[in-house]
Amino acid sequence: MSNENKKVGIRVLTLSGCDYCDWLKSELNGCGITYDNIDADQFSDFADQIEEKFKTESYPIVFIESNNNIITIVPETKLEASDTLRTFDTIPQLVGIIKQYI
């Protein structure tokens, strides 16, 4: 039986000065979870597009690329949750969701 390694990419869209964003990054670092950080202030056009697409203004926003799918996880949205759009209530819950994919 072959043992396939999951190839998962994690990107975190964060705001400078956001306590929840800093908390998430600290938790991910503490768990040894590798991720790419995207600063919403530095890439404001991209951040604006994401906010519009996912009907949210809250951060952090997490993207998990797994098995050719991208799962987006947001704190709140006006859209319905689906297989590719999830929400979270707390940072520990968000970390738990991320761990499900790695």
Phi and psi restraints in degrees (range 20) as a CNS / XPLOR table:
assign (resid 1 and name C) (resid 2 and name N)
       (resid 2 and name CA) (resid 2 and name C) 1.0 -82.2 20.0 2
assign (resid 2 and name N) (resid 2 and name CA)
       (resid 2 and name C) (resid 3 and name N) 1.0 149.5 20.0 2
assign (resid 2 and name C) (resid 3 and name N)
       (resid 3 and name CA) (resid 3 and name C) 1.0 -109.7 20.0 2
assign (resid 3 and name N) (resid 3 and name CA)
       (resid 3 and name C) (resid 4 and name N) 1.0 103.7 20.0 2
assign (resid 3 and name C) (resid 4 and name N)
       (resid 4 and name CA) (resid 4 and name C) 1.0 -83.8 20.0 2
assign (resid 4 and name N) (resid 4 and name CA)
       (resid 4 and name C) (resid 5 and name N) 1.0 136.0 20.0 2
assign (resid 4 and name C) (resid 5 and name N)
       (resid 5 and name CA) (resid 5 and name C) 1.0 -87.6 20.0 2
assign (resid 5 and name N) (resid 5 and name CA)
       (resid 5 and name C) (resid 6 and name N) 1.0 131.9 20.0 2
assign (resid 5 and name C) (resid 6 and name N)
       (resid 6 and name CA) (resid 6 and name C) 1.0 -73.2 20.0 2
assign (resid 6 and name N) (resid 6 and name CA)
       (resid 6 and name C) (resid 7 and name N) 1.0 132.1 20.0 2
assign (resid 6 and name C) (resid 7 and name N)
       (resid 7 and name CA) (resid 7 and name C) 1.0 -103.4 20.0 2
assign (resid 7 and name N) (resid 7 and name CA)
       (resid 7 and name C) (resid 8 and name N) 1.0 107.3 20.0 2
assign (resid 7 and name C) (resid 8 and name N)
       (resid 8 and name CA) (resid 8 and name C) 1.0 -124.7 20.0 2
assign (resid 8 and name N) (resid 8 and name CA)
       (resid 8 and name C) (resid 9 and name N) 1.0 131.4 20.0 2
assign (resid 8 and name C) (resid 9 and name N)
       (resid 9 and name CA) (resid 9 and name C) 1.0 -111.2 20.0 2
assign (resid 9 and name N) (resid 9 and name CA)
       (resid 9 and name C) (resid 10 and name N) 1.0 132.0 20.0 2
assign (resid 9 and name C) (resid 10 and name N)
       (resid 10 and name CA) (resid 10 and name C) 1.0 -119.1 20.0 2
assign (resid 10 and name N) (resid 10 and name CA)
       (resid 10 and name C) (resid 11 and name N) 1.0 127.7 20.0 2
assign (resid 10 and name C) (resid 11 and name N)
       (resid 11 and name CA) (resid 11 and name C) 1.0 -125.0 20.0 2
assign (resid 11 and name N) (resid 11 and name CA)
       (resid 11 and name C) (resid 12 and name N) 1.0 137.0 20.0 2
assign (resid 11 and name C) (resid 12 and name N)
       (resid 12 and name CA) (resid 12 and name C) 1.0 -121.3 20.0 2
assign (resid 12 and name N) (resid 12 and name CA)
       (resid 12 and name C) (resid 13 and name N) 1.0 120.0 20.0 2
assign (resid 12 and name C) (resid 13 and name N)
       (resid 13 and name CA) (resid 13 and name C) 1.0 -93.3 20.0 2
assign (resid 13 and name N) (resid 13 and name CA)
       (resid 13 and name C) (resid 14 and name N) 1.0 117.3 20.0 2
assign (resid 13 and name C) (resid 14 and name N)
       (resid 14 and name CA) (resid 14 and name C) 1.0 -128.6 20.0 2
assign (resid 14 and name N) (resid 14 and name CA)
       (resid 14 and name C) (resid 15 and name N) 1.0 160.4 20.0 2
assign (resid 14 and name C) (resid 15 and name N)
       (resid 15 and name CA) (resid 15 and name C) 1.0 -107.7 20.0 2
assign (resid 15 and name N) (resid 15 and name CA)
       (resid 15 and name C) (resid 16 and name N) 1.0 140.4 20.0 2
assign (resid 15 and name C) (resid 16 and name N)
       (resid 16 and name CA) (resid 16 and name C) 1.0 -63.1 20.0 2
assign (resid 16 and name N) (resid 16 and name CA)
       (resid 16 and name C) (resid 17 and name N) 1.0 135.8 20.0 2
assign (resid 16 and name C) (resid 17 and name N)
       (resid 17 and name CA) (resid 17 and name C) 1.0 80.9 20.0 2
assign (resid 17 and name N) (resid 17 and name CA)
       (resid 17 and name C) (resid 18 and name N) 1.0 3.6 20.0 2
assign (resid 17 and name C) (resid 18 and name N)
       (resid 18 and name CA) (resid 18 and name C) 1.0 -86.3 20.0 2
assign (resid 18 and name N) (resid 18 and name CA)
       (resid 18 and name C) (resid 19 and name N) 1.0 115.2 20.0 2
assign (resid 18 and name C) (resid 19 and name N)
       (resid 19 and name CA) (resid 19 and name C) 1.0 -61.4 20.0 2
assign (resid 19 and name N) (resid 19 and name CA)
       (resid 19 and name C) (resid 20 and name N) 1.0 -38.8 20.0 2
assign (resid 19 and name C) (resid 20 and name N)
       (resid 20 and name CA) (resid 20 and name C) 1.0 -67.3 20.0 2
assign (resid 20 and name N) (resid 20 and name CA)
       (resid 20 and name C) (resid 21 and name N) 1.0 -37.3 20.0 2
assign (resid 20 and name C) (resid 21 and name N)
       (resid 21 and name CA) (resid 21 and name C) 1.0 -64.4 20.0 2
assign (resid 21 and name N) (resid 21 and name CA)
       (resid 21 and name C) (resid 22 and name N) 1.0 -45.7 20.0 2
assign (resid 21 and name C) (resid 22 and name N)
       (resid 22 and name CA) (resid 22 and name C) 1.0 -62.9 20.0 2
assign (resid 22 and name N) (resid 22 and name CA)
       (resid 22 and name C) (resid 23 and name N) 1.0 -39.8 20.0 2
assign (resid 22 and name C) (resid 23 and name N)
       (resid 23 and name CA) (resid 23 and name C) 1.0 -62.5 20.0 2
assign (resid 23 and name N) (resid 23 and name CA)
       (resid 23 and name C) (resid 24 and name N) 1.0 -45.2 20.0 2
assign (resid 23 and name C) (resid 24 and name N)
       (resid 24 and name CA) (resid 24 and name C) 1.0 -60.8 20.0 2
assign (resid 24 and name N) (resid 24 and name CA)
       (resid 24 and name C) (resid 25 and name N) 1.0 -47.8 20.0 2
assign (resid 24 and name C) (resid 25 and name N)
       (resid 25 and name CA) (resid 25 and name C) 1.0 -60.7 20.0 2
assign (resid 25 and name N) (resid 25 and name CA)
       (resid 25 and name C) (resid 26 and name N) 1.0 -40.4 20.0 2
assign (resid 25 and name C) (resid 26 and name N)
       (resid 26 and name CA) (resid 26 and name C) 1.0 -62.8 20.0 2
assign (resid 26 and name N) (resid 26 and name CA)
       (resid 26 and name C) (resid 27 and name N) 1.0 -43.9 20.0 2
assign (resid 26 and name C) (resid 27 and name N)
       (resid 27 and name CA) (resid 27 and name C) 1.0 -63.9 20.0 2
assign (resid 27 and name N) (resid 27 and name CA)
       (resid 27 and name C) (resid 28 and name N) 1.0 -44.3 20.0 2
assign (resid 27 and name C) (resid 28 and name N)
       (resid 28 and name CA) (resid 28 and name C) 1.0 -64.0 20.0 2
assign (resid 28 and name N) (resid 28 and name CA)
       (resid 28 and name C) (resid 29 and name N) 1.0 -43.3 20.0 2
assign (resid 28 and name C) (resid 29 and name N)
       (resid 29 and name CA) (resid 29 and name C) 1.0 -61.9 20.0 2
assign (resid 29 and name N) (resid 29 and name CA)
       (resid 29 and name C) (resid 30 and name N) 1.0 -42.3 20.0 2
assign (resid 29 and name C) (resid 30 and name N)
       (resid 30 and name CA) (resid 30 and name C) 1.0 -63.8 20.0 2
assign (resid 30 and name N) (resid 30 and name CA)
       (resid 30 and name C) (resid 31 and name N) 1.0 -29.7 20.0 2
assign (resid 30 and name C) (resid 31 and name N)
       (resid 31 and name CA) (resid 31 and name C) 1.0 -89.6 20.0 2
assign (resid 31 and name N) (resid 31 and name CA)
       (resid 31 and name C) (resid 32 and name N) 1.0 -3.4 20.0 2
assign (resid 31 and name C) (resid 32 and name N)
       (resid 32 and name CA) (resid 32 and name C) 1.0 71.8 20.0 2
assign (resid 32 and name N) (resid 32 and name CA)
       (resid 32 and name C) (resid 33 and name N) 1.0 24.9 20.0 2
assign (resid 32 and name C) (resid 33 and name N)
       (resid 33 and name CA) (resid 33 and name C) 1.0 -89.1 20.0 2
assign (resid 33 and name N) (resid 33 and name CA)
       (resid 33 and name C) (resid 34 and name N) 1.0 121.6 20.0 2
assign (resid 33 and name C) (resid 34 and name N)
       (resid 34 and name CA) (resid 34 and name C) 1.0 -81.5 20.0 2
assign (resid 34 and name N) (resid 34 and name CA)
       (resid 34 and name C) (resid 35 and name N) 1.0 136.0 20.0 2
assign (resid 34 and name C) (resid 35 and name N)
       (resid 35 and name CA) (resid 35 and name C) 1.0 -152.1 20.0 2
assign (resid 35 and name N) (resid 35 and name CA)
       (resid 35 and name C) (resid 36 and name N) 1.0 160.6 20.0 2
assign (resid 35 and name C) (resid 36 and name N)
       (resid 36 and name CA) (resid 36 and name C) 1.0 -104.2 20.0 2
assign (resid 36 and name N) (resid 36 and name CA)
       (resid 36 and name C) (resid 37 and name N) 1.0 129.2 20.0 2
assign (resid 36 and name C) (resid 37 and name N)
       (resid 37 and name CA) (resid 37 and name C) 1.0 -94.9 20.0 2
assign (resid 37 and name N) (resid 37 and name CA)
       (resid 37 and name C) (resid 38 and name N) 1.0 134.2 20.0 2
assign (resid 37 and name C) (resid 38 and name N)
       (resid 38 and name CA) (resid 38 and name C) 1.0 -117.1 20.0 2
assign (resid 38 and name N) (resid 38 and name CA)
       (resid 38 and name C) (resid 39 and name N) 1.0 117.2 20.0 2
assign (resid 38 and name C) (resid 39 and name N)
       (resid 39 and name CA) (resid 39 and name C) 1.0 -80.6 20.0 2
assign (resid 39 and name N) (resid 39 and name CA)
       (resid 39 and name C) (resid 40 and name N) 1.0 114.7 20.0 2
assign (resid 39 and name C) (resid 40 and name N)
       (resid 40 and name CA) (resid 40 and name C) 1.0 -62.9 20.0 2
assign (resid 40 and name N) (resid 40 and name CA)
       (resid 40 and name C) (resid 41 and name N) 1.0 -29.7 20.0 2
assign (resid 40 and name C) (resid 41 and name N)
       (resid 41 and name CA) (resid 41 and name C) 1.0 -70.0 20.0 2
assign (resid 41 and name N) (resid 41 and name CA)
       (resid 41 and name C) (resid 42 and name N) 1.0 -38.7 20.0 2
assign (resid 41 and name C) (resid 42 and name N)
       (resid 42 and name CA) (resid 42 and name C) 1.0 -74.0 20.0 2
assign (resid 42 and name N) (resid 42 and name CA)
       (resid 42 and name C) (resid 43 and name N) 1.0 -35.4 20.0 2
assign (resid 42 and name C) (resid 43 and name N)
       (resid 43 and name CA) (resid 43 and name C) 1.0 -115.4 20.0 2
assign (resid 43 and name N) (resid 43 and name CA)
       (resid 43 and name C) (resid 44 and name N) 1.0 59.6 20.0 2
assign (resid 43 and name C) (resid 44 and name N)
       (resid 44 and name CA) (resid 44 and name C) 1.0 -65.6 20.0 2
assign (resid 44 and name N) (resid 44 and name CA)
       (resid 44 and name C) (resid 45 and name N) 1.0 -34.7 20.0 2
assign (resid 44 and name C) (resid 45 and name N)
       (resid 45 and name CA) (resid 45 and name C) 1.0 -63.6 20.0 2
assign (resid 45 and name N) (resid 45 and name CA)
       (resid 45 and name C) (resid 46 and name N) 1.0 -43.9 20.0 2
assign (resid 45 and name C) (resid 46 and name N)
       (resid 46 and name CA) (resid 46 and name C) 1.0 -62.2 20.0 2
assign (resid 46 and name N) (resid 46 and name CA)
       (resid 46 and name C) (resid 47 and name N) 1.0 -46.5 20.0 2
assign (resid 46 and name C) (resid 47 and name N)
       (resid 47 and name CA) (resid 47 and name C) 1.0 -60.3 20.0 2
assign (resid 47 and name N) (resid 47 and name CA)
       (resid 47 and name C) (resid 48 and name N) 1.0 -41.9 20.0 2
assign (resid 47 and name C) (resid 48 and name N)
       (resid 48 and name CA) (resid 48 and name C) 1.0 -61.9 20.0 2
assign (resid 48 and name N) (resid 48 and name CA)
       (resid 48 and name C) (resid 49 and name N) 1.0 -40.6 20.0 2
assign (resid 48 and name C) (resid 49 and name N)
       (resid 49 and name CA) (resid 49 and name C) 1.0 -63.7 20.0 2
assign (resid 49 and name N) (resid 49 and name CA)
       (resid 49 and name C) (resid 50 and name N) 1.0 -41.9 20.0 2
assign (resid 49 and name C) (resid 50 and name N)
       (resid 50 and name CA) (resid 50 and name C) 1.0 -65.3 20.0 2
assign (resid 50 and name N) (resid 50 and name CA)
       (resid 50 and name C) (resid 51 and name N) 1.0 -44.7 20.0 2
assign (resid 50 and name C) (resid 51 and name N)
       (resid 51 and name CA) (resid 51 and name C) 1.0 -58.4 20.0 2
assign (resid 51 and name N) (resid 51 and name CA)
       (resid 51 and name C) (resid 52 and name N) 1.0 -42.4 20.0 2
assign (resid 51 and name C) (resid 52 and name N)
       (resid 52 and name CA) (resid 52 and name C) 1.0 -67.5 20.0 2
assign (resid 52 and name N) (resid 52 and name CA)
       (resid 52 and name C) (resid 53 and name N) 1.0 -47.0 20.0 2
assign (resid 52 and name C) (resid 53 and name N)
       (resid 53 and name CA) (resid 53 and name C) 1.0 -61.0 20.0 2
assign (resid 53 and name N) (resid 53 and name CA)
       (resid 53 and name C) (resid 54 and name N) 1.0 -41.7 20.0 2
assign (resid 53 and name C) (resid 54 and name N)
       (resid 54 and name CA) (resid 54 and name C) 1.0 -102.8 20.0 2
assign (resid 54 and name N) (resid 54 and name CA)
       (resid 54 and name C) (resid 55 and name N) 1.0 9.7 20.0 2
assign (resid 54 and name C) (resid 55 and name N)
       (resid 55 and name CA) (resid 55 and name C) 1.0 49.8 20.0 2
assign (resid 55 and name N) (resid 55 and name CA)
       (resid 55 and name C) (resid 56 and name N) 1.0 54.9 20.0 2
assign (resid 55 and name C) (resid 56 and name N)
       (resid 56 and name CA) (resid 56 and name C) 1.0 -143.5 20.0 2
assign (resid 56 and name N) (resid 56 and name CA)
       (resid 56 and name C) (resid 57 and name N) 1.0 154.5 20.0 2
assign (resid 56 and name C) (resid 57 and name N)
       (resid 57 and name CA) (resid 57 and name C) 1.0 -127.4 20.0 2
assign (resid 57 and name N) (resid 57 and name CA)
       (resid 57 and name C) (resid 58 and name N) 1.0 10.2 20.0 2
assign (resid 57 and name C) (resid 58 and name N)
       (resid 58 and name CA) (resid 58 and name C) 1.0 -103.1 20.0 2
assign (resid 58 and name N) (resid 58 and name CA)
       (resid 58 and name C) (resid 59 and name N) 1.0 151.4 20.0 2
assign (resid 58 and name C) (resid 59 and name N)
       (resid 59 and name CA) (resid 59 and name C) 1.0 -131.0 20.0 2
assign (resid 59 and name N) (resid 59 and name CA)
       (resid 59 and name C) (resid 60 and name N) 1.0 158.8 20.0 2
assign (resid 59 and name C) (resid 60 and name N)
       (resid 60 and name CA) (resid 60 and name C) 1.0 -79.5 20.0 2
assign (resid 60 and name N) (resid 60 and name CA)
       (resid 60 and name C) (resid 61 and name N) 1.0 159.3 20.0 2
assign (resid 60 and name C) (resid 61 and name N)
       (resid 61 and name CA) (resid 61 and name C) 1.0 -118.7 20.0 2
assign (resid 61 and name N) (resid 61 and name CA)
       (resid 61 and name C) (resid 62 and name N) 1.0 130.0 20.0 2
assign (resid 61 and name C) (resid 62 and name N)
       (resid 62 and name CA) (resid 62 and name C) 1.0 -116.0 20.0 2
assign (resid 62 and name N) (resid 62 and name CA)
       (resid 62 and name C) (resid 63 and name N) 1.0 138.0 20.0 2
assign (resid 62 and name C) (resid 63 and name N)
       (resid 63 and name CA) (resid 63 and name C) 1.0 -118.6 20.0 2
assign (resid 63 and name N) (resid 63 and name CA)
       (resid 63 and name C) (resid 64 and name N) 1.0 128.1 20.0 2
assign (resid 63 and name C) (resid 64 and name N)
       (resid 64 and name CA) (resid 64 and name C) 1.0 -119.5 20.0 2
assign (resid 64 and name N) (resid 64 and name CA)
       (resid 64 and name C) (resid 65 and name N) 1.0 119.0 20.0 2
assign (resid 64 and name C) (resid 65 and name N)
       (resid 65 and name CA) (resid 65 and name C) 1.0 -99.1 20.0 2
assign (resid 65 and name N) (resid 65 and name CA)
       (resid 65 and name C) (resid 66 and name N) 1.0 117.3 20.0 2
assign (resid 65 and name C) (resid 66 and name N)
       (resid 66 and name CA) (resid 66 and name C) 1.0 -146.0 20.0 2
assign (resid 66 and name N) (resid 66 and name CA)
       (resid 66 and name C) (resid 67 and name N) 1.0 129.1 20.0 2
assign (resid 66 and name C) (resid 67 and name N)
       (resid 67 and name CA) (resid 67 and name C) 1.0 52.1 20.0 2
assign (resid 67 and name N) (resid 67 and name CA)
       (resid 67 and name C) (resid 68 and name N) 1.0 45.8 20.0 2
assign (resid 67 and name C) (resid 68 and name N)
       (resid 68 and name CA) (resid 68 and name C) 1.0 63.3 20.0 2
assign (resid 68 and name N) (resid 68 and name CA)
       (resid 68 and name C) (resid 69 and name N) 1.0 16.9 20.0 2
assign (resid 68 and name C) (resid 69 and name N)
       (resid 69 and name CA) (resid 69 and name C) 1.0 -116.8 20.0 2
assign (resid 69 and name N) (resid 69 and name CA)
       (resid 69 and name C) (resid 70 and name N) 1.0 150.5 20.0 2
assign (resid 69 and name C) (resid 70 and name N)
       (resid 70 and name CA) (resid 70 and name C) 1.0 -115.7 20.0 2
assign (resid 70 and name N) (resid 70 and name CA)
       (resid 70 and name C) (resid 71 and name N) 1.0 121.0 20.0 2
assign (resid 70 and name C) (resid 71 and name N)
       (resid 71 and name CA) (resid 71 and name C) 1.0 -100.8 20.0 2
assign (resid 71 and name N) (resid 71 and name CA)
       (resid 71 and name C) (resid 72 and name N) 1.0 127.6 20.0 2
assign (resid 71 and name C) (resid 72 and name N)
       (resid 72 and name CA) (resid 72 and name C) 1.0 -107.3 20.0 2
assign (resid 72 and name N) (resid 72 and name CA)
       (resid 72 and name C) (resid 73 and name N) 1.0 133.9 20.0 2
assign (resid 72 and name C) (resid 73 and name N)
       (resid 73 and name CA) (resid 73 and name C) 1.0 -124.1 20.0 2
assign (resid 73 and name N) (resid 73 and name CA)
       (resid 73 and name C) (resid 74 and name N) 1.0 120.4 20.0 2
assign (resid 73 and name C) (resid 74 and name N)
       (resid 74 and name CA) (resid 74 and name C) 1.0 -125.4 20.0 2
assign (resid 74 and name N) (resid 74 and name CA)
       (resid 74 and name C) (resid 75 and name N) 1.0 155.0 20.0 2
assign (resid 74 and name C) (resid 75 and name N)
       (resid 75 and name CA) (resid 75 and name C) 1.0 -68.3 20.0 2
assign (resid 75 and name N) (resid 75 and name CA)
       (resid 75 and name C) (resid 76 and name N) 1.0 -36.8 20.0 2
assign (resid 75 and name C) (resid 76 and name N)
       (resid 76 and name CA) (resid 76 and name C) 1.0 -155.9 20.0 2
assign (resid 76 and name N) (resid 76 and name CA)
       (resid 76 and name C) (resid 77 and name N) 1.0 154.0 20.0 2
assign (resid 76 and name C) (resid 77 and name N)
       (resid 77 and name CA) (resid 77 and name C) 1.0 -157.3 20.0 2
assign (resid 77 and name N) (resid 77 and name CA)
       (resid 77 and name C) (resid 78 and name N) 1.0 156.7 20.0 2
assign (resid 77 and name C) (resid 78 and name N)
       (resid 78 and name CA) (resid 78 and name C) 1.0 -90.2 20.0 2
assign (resid 78 and name N) (resid 78 and name CA)
       (resid 78 and name C) (resid 79 and name N) 1.0 -2.9 20.0 2
assign (resid 78 and name C) (resid 79 and name N)
       (resid 79 and name CA) (resid 79 and name C) 1.0 -91.2 20.0 2
assign (resid 79 and name N) (resid 79 and name CA)
       (resid 79 and name C) (resid 80 and name N) 1.0 161.2 20.0 2
assign (resid 79 and name C) (resid 80 and name N)
       (resid 80 and name CA) (resid 80 and name C) 1.0 -79.1 20.0 2
assign (resid 80 and name N) (resid 80 and name CA)
       (resid 80 and name C) (resid 81 and name N) 1.0 142.2 20.0 2
assign (resid 80 and name C) (resid 81 and name N)
       (resid 81 and name CA) (resid 81 and name C) 1.0 -65.0 20.0 2
assign (resid 81 and name N) (resid 81 and name CA)
       (resid 81 and name C) (resid 82 and name N) 1.0 151.6 20.0 2
assign (resid 81 and name C) (resid 82 and name N)
       (resid 82 and name CA) (resid 82 and name C) 1.0 -150.6 20.0 2
assign (resid 82 and name N) (resid 82 and name CA)
       (resid 82 and name C) (resid 83 and name N) 1.0 -171.4 20.0 2
assign (resid 82 and name C) (resid 83 and name N)
       (resid 83 and name CA) (resid 83 and name C) 1.0 -64.4 20.0 2
assign (resid 83 and name N) (resid 83 and name CA)
       (resid 83 and name C) (resid 84 and name N) 1.0 -25.0 20.0 2
assign (resid 83 and name C) (resid 84 and name N)
       (resid 84 and name CA) (resid 84 and name C) 1.0 -112.6 20.0 2
assign (resid 84 and name N) (resid 84 and name CA)
       (resid 84 and name C) (resid 85 and name N) 1.0 2.4 20.0 2
assign (resid 84 and name C) (resid 85 and name N)
       (resid 85 and name CA) (resid 85 and name C) 1.0 -136.5 20.0 2
assign (resid 85 and name N) (resid 85 and name CA)
       (resid 85 and name C) (resid 86 and name N) 1.0 117.9 20.0 2
assign (resid 85 and name C) (resid 86 and name N)
       (resid 86 and name CA) (resid 86 and name C) 1.0 -125.9 20.0 2
assign (resid 86 and name N) (resid 86 and name CA)
       (resid 86 and name C) (resid 87 and name N) 1.0 161.3 20.0 2
assign (resid 86 and name C) (resid 87 and name N)
       (resid 87 and name CA) (resid 87 and name C) 1.0 -123.0 20.0 2
assign (resid 87 and name N) (resid 87 and name CA)
       (resid 87 and name C) (resid 88 and name N) 1.0 163.0 20.0 2
assign (resid 87 and name C) (resid 88 and name N)
       (resid 88 and name CA) (resid 88 and name C) 1.0 -139.0 20.0 2
assign (resid 88 and name N) (resid 88 and name CA)
       (resid 88 and name C) (resid 89 and name N) 1.0 157.5 20.0 2
assign (resid 88 and name C) (resid 89 and name N)
       (resid 89 and name CA) (resid 89 and name C) 1.0 -104.4 20.0 2
assign (resid 89 and name N) (resid 89 and name CA)
       (resid 89 and name C) (resid 90 and name N) 1.0 -35.1 20.0 2
assign (resid 89 and name C) (resid 90 and name N)
       (resid 90 and name CA) (resid 90 and name C) 1.0 -134.2 20.0 2
assign (resid 90 and name N) (resid 90 and name CA)
       (resid 90 and name C) (resid 91 and name N) 1.0 160.0 20.0 2
assign (resid 90 and name C) (resid 91 and name N)
       (resid 91 and name CA) (resid 91 and name C) 1.0 -63.9 20.0 2
assign (resid 91 and name N) (resid 91 and name CA)
       (resid 91 and name C) (resid 92 and name N) 1.0 -43.8 20.0 2
assign (resid 91 and name C) (resid 92 and name N)
       (resid 92 and name CA) (resid 92 and name C) 1.0 -58.3 20.0 2
assign (resid 92 and name N) (resid 92 and name CA)
       (resid 92 and name C) (resid 93 and name N) 1.0 -37.5 20.0 2
assign (resid 92 and name C) (resid 93 and name N)
       (resid 93 and name CA) (resid 93 and name C) 1.0 -64.6 20.0 2
assign (resid 93 and name N) (resid 93 and name CA)
       (resid 93 and name C) (resid 94 and name N) 1.0 -41.9 20.0 2
assign (resid 93 and name C) (resid 94 and name N)
       (resid 94 and name CA) (resid 94 and name C) 1.0 -61.6 20.0 2
assign (resid 94 and name N) (resid 94 and name CA)
       (resid 94 and name C) (resid 95 and name N) 1.0 -43.7 20.0 2
assign (resid 94 and name C) (resid 95 and name N)
       (resid 95 and name CA) (resid 95 and name C) 1.0 -60.8 20.0 2
assign (resid 95 and name N) (resid 95 and name CA)
       (resid 95 and name C) (resid 96 and name N) 1.0 -40.5 20.0 2
assign (resid 95 and name C) (resid 96 and name N)
       (resid 96 and name CA) (resid 96 and name C) 1.0 -61.7 20.0 2
assign (resid 96 and name N) (resid 96 and name CA)
       (resid 96 and name C) (resid 97 and name N) 1.0 -41.0 20.0 2
assign (resid 96 and name C) (resid 97 and name N)
       (resid 97 and name CA) (resid 97 and name C) 1.0 -63.3 20.0 2
assign (resid 97 and name N) (resid 97 and name CA)
       (resid 97 and name C) (resid 98 and name N) 1.0 -45.9 20.0 2
assign (resid 97 and name C) (resid 98 and name N)
       (resid 98 and name CA) (resid 98 and name C) 1.0 -58.3 20.0 2
assign (resid 98 and name N) (resid 98 and name CA)
       (resid 98 and name C) (resid 99 and name N) 1.0 -43.4 20.0 2
assign (resid 98 and name C) (resid 99 and name N)
       (resid 99 and name CA) (resid 99 and name C) 1.0 -61.8 20.0 2
assign (resid 99 and name N) (resid 99 and name CA)
       (resid 99 and name C) (resid 100 and name N) 1.0 -27.1 20.0 2
assign (resid 99 and name C) (resid 100 and name N)
       (resid 100 and name CA) (resid 100 and name C) 1.0 -64.1 20.0 2
assign (resid 100 and name N) (resid 100 and name CA)
       (resid 100 and name C) (resid 101 and name N) 1.0 -24.4 20.0 2
assign (resid 100 and name C) (resid 101 and name N)
       (resid 101 and name CA) (resid 101 and name C) 1.0 -97.3 20.0 2
assign (resid 101 and name N) (resid 101 and name CA)
       (resid 101 and name C) (resid 102 and name N) 1.0 -9.8 20.0 2
